Amino acid sequence: MADYVVKSKVKELASSKGFRMGSDALDTLSDHVAQIIEKAGKRADENGRKTIKSCDC
């Protein structure tokens, strides 16, 4: 699967909260982003739009 998150930024955020990120967690996070976009795209399409808006997420 493609990477849909900026790993360095995610790791930086986790680090600022006192955590570390495993590569498997980053892969899962990227998968979640892909699922959210897929779902939001379907909702936008159902509403006759080609633009995903915040209300679709």
C-alpha positions in Angstrom: 0.0 0.0 0.0 1.1 3.5 -0.7 2.2 5.9 2.1 -0.4 8.6 2.8 1.1 10.1 5.8 4.3 12.1 6.3 6.1 9.6 8.5 8.6 12.2 9.9 5.7 14.5 11.0 3.8 11.7 12.6 6.9 10.5 14.5 7.6 14.1 15.5 4.0 14.5 16.9 4.2 11.1 18.8 7.6 12.1 20.2 6.3 15.4 21.4 3.7 13.4 23.4 6.4 11.1 24.8 5.8 8.2 22.5 7.6 6.3 19.7 6.0 5.0 16.5 6.6 1.6 15.1 6.6 1.1 11.4 3.6 -1.2 11.6 1.6 1.6 13.3 2.6 4.0 10.5 1.4 1.5 7.9 -1.9 1.1 9.7 -2.3 4.8 10.0 -1.7 5.2 6.3 -4.3 2.4 5.6 -6.8 4.4 7.8 -6.2 7.5 5.8 -6.9 5.6 2.5 -10.2 4.2 4.0 -11.3 7.7 5.1 -10.6 9.1 1.6 -12.5 6.2 -0.1 -15.5 6.7 2.2 -15.5 10.4 1.8 -15.2 10.1 -2.0 -18.2 7.9 -2.1 -20.2 10.3 -0.1 -19.2 13.3 -2.3 -20.1 11.3 -5.4 -23.5 10.4 -3.9 -24.1 14.1 -3.4 -23.2 14.9 -7.0 -19.8 16.4 -6.2 -16.2 15.7 -7.4 -14.8 17.6 -4.4 -14.4 16.0 -1.0 -15.4 18.4 1.7 -15.0 18.2 5.5 -18.6 17.1 5.9 -17.7 13.9 3.9 -15.1 12.8 6.3 
